[in-house]
Structure formats: structure tokens, C-alpha cells
């Protein structure tokens, strides 16, 4: 009897391949794509006539470019929601956030078999797949619920009201975001069938497509009890939630219901520092606020750009400043996420111009590509430096911040390409006197020797970031 129970337990445990937060923290580097905007099946690079409509990217197109993503240093890909979408008069649901039928794959992206092929090919290259999912709302249908499967009745939704006060949690959870019908999956007015259907659906999707992790849309708009149940349903697998808010305590509170959240407070801080050139000490202040509230600071999703924000280079046209912000997200605590096109220097404004087709610009920005590839590869190949320890801050000043994790020492400034050289003699770092360390971006061309008294000369020319490692790592 005991043997039978053990075998049953093993079989049940084996139902989910989804990885834990700890596994994602240990050297995973995420490349975010909008599936429709990354690559067409046949490699066609002709222009997209209307970027508010589908442009033709597919699962097969993405599969055909896995080596390109891996060569850039990434070993995980965040893909768009996969289900069929509502198309509106002013735009299509190419982004994936307007679901129509949760049981139907978006035919614009391909078939169920195409998705399985993508995941299988990615796994063969040690690339994990993070699936974006929406539990809060379907597409823009007004009150014509008959268009949605399976949630086709008024009782499947909360009342018809709009979110007007983001400081009123009841208003946020029970009313509509931008007019999108609000599913009654949780809270005081929960429809148990809606709740159970969504939970069963995500269990099935994760199993059928061998998904490695989830990105959950519109988290504060859904009551926390649902996130508790969903986390339990996926057996504690990694799910990072979108909590679009700048308050560390508010955002961090959701890490007690999901394994992780996207680090929006740090994103806003990084914008203040690297775009608006404010005091760099804000970075440590935000980190400390998180540290006191978040369940696992190493699991936070850190990012410099995404599909909901104007591109960095639209706001500050300075690749060195952008490289510095990217370097922070790639070396600091958290699971790093980079939005597609950063390596090409995309500079689109708000939606939809920040969702440009990847093929709309040929070639790369050579400097950004070099910085991203060097640091992402470092993180991917030296896993022990990232998942087991928190970062230690060194020098924190108006125009300079330094910190380290293990033997990786990051030095950043926000002065930009036109700024004066930032030079300091650092006493706080992870190296021994006499040790030679090199900037991973330039390798053996840019090395320094730690002085006998432990001093390290740090010189950041033209605003560039430098990430230091022992010389043996770059030879």
C-alpha cells in the first residue's frame, strides 16, 4: 500500500513541468516577445500596413529564430497569450489581451501543434517558455457576452462599472478596466463555476504545452484569493504577476499570493535615474523598501522596457544611458526580462508604436548588442552567482552606483554619452589585493589590478556601464 501511494505521488508530481521560482532565479534570462511582432513563418520582412492589426508573426517564425535569441545570451522566452482574440474596429487583439475563446489557439499564430513544436524545439536548446495569461477580462465586447467562450452569460461577470479610483481596491477588483468585462472569478461576488473553469483551464494548458512559467496579466484587478488558488493549482510553479503600481509595499503584498511580481517600483526608479538623471541613490532606497516587504526579492521580474511603456530611447536618445539601465536589470537581484528590439535600438513611443515588428529594422545597434550579449551570457553561464545570494551595495552617489553578487561587480553611472568621465577609487568590492579583474563587455582589453590596500580604480568613460569579473572568466 505504501509503495502504491509513493508511485501515485510521483505520478501526480510529474504532471507539471513548470519550474519553481528558485529554478528561474538560478541563471534564467528572459527575452520578451509579442508573438505577432517577432518573425513570420517564411521570414518575410515586408512592412506591416497597420500596426494596430496583425502583422504576421507566428509560433513557427519564433521557432525558426531560437538560435538568434540564444546567441544573444537568453535562455527563456516570454510569449504572448495564445488563445483566440476579439478584433475591434480600432485594432486587433494581436497582443493577446482580448480573449474570445480560451479553448481555441489563436490561428494567426499557428496551430496547437505549432505551439508544441516551438516549446519542444526551445527545450532542446535549454530555452524555457514563459506564457502570458489573462484571467481578469475578455476582449472589448460591451455586454454581448455571447461572443465569449465559455463565459457567455451575464452572471459570469461583475457589474457594469468602470475603474475610476485606483486607491479603492473594491473598485479595482469589481469594475471594468478600460471597458473590458470583468470576470467574476473571485471575491465577494464570485461565480464558482467561472473560478473553477479558469483554474482547470490553466492546469490543462501548462500540462498540454509543457509550459515552464507564467506571466499573469492585471493582477490587482483580481481578488487575491484567486491568485492563492491558481498558485496552488500549478503546484507552486513560477508565476510573475503584473502589478502596475509604484508603491513598493503594495506591489510586494502580491508576492504573498503569487511567487513573484514584475518590479514596477524599481522600473519607475530606474526611469527617474537613467532617463531623468536623478540621484542614483534612489536605486538603493527602492531596493531597501522592497527588501522589507517582498517575500522573495530574487524572484522579482526586473525590466527596462515592455509593451505598455514608451521605449527608453524615445525618452532619452542615449545608448550609453540605456545600456546602463539594461545592465542593472541584467545583473541585479531578480529574474531579468528584456523586451525584444532593445538590441536594435528601437525607439517607439506609446502603444502601438512600442510594439513595432522586429523585422522593421535590419541589423543591430552594435554597442547595445555587445553589452546585452556579454552580460546576458555572463548571467546565463555563471548561475551560481545569481540565485543563491542577494546583491551587496558598495558606493552609492549622485552619479555612480556599485554593487556585487558573488564575484560579479557592477559599476553604473547615469551621466550618459556626453557626460564627463566618472572616476572613483572603490574600497567596497568582492576582490582581493593583487587580483586582476576585467570588464566583461570588452574582455581582456579592459582590466584593472586591485591595489595592495584593496583599492580598485573605477573609470566609466562616456557614461558606459562596466561589469567586472575575474580575468580568468574572460580568457
Secondary structure, DSSP 8 states (H G I E B T S, - for coil): -HHHHHHHHHHHHTT-----HHHHHTT--EEE--HHHH-BTT------S-TTS---B-HHHHHTTHHHHHHTT--EEEE---EEE--BTTB--TTS-SEEEEEEE-TTT--HHHHHHHHHHHHHTT-EEEEEE--SB-SS-TT-GGGSBS--SGGGB--S-B---TT-HHHHHHSBBTTB-BB-SSSTT--HHHHHHHHHHHHHHHHHHT--EEEES--TTS-HHHHHHHHHHTTT--EEE----S-HHHHHHGGGTSSEEB-HHHHHHHHHHHTS---THHHHHHHHHHHTT-S-GGGSEEES--TTS--HHHH---HHHHHHHHHHHHHSSSEEEEETTGGGT----STTTTS--GGGS-S--HHHHHHHHHHHHHHHH-GGGTSSS--EEEEE-SS-EEEEETTEEEEE--S-TTS--EEEEE--SS--TT-EEEETTTGGGSEEE--TTS-EEEEEGGG--EEEEEGGG--
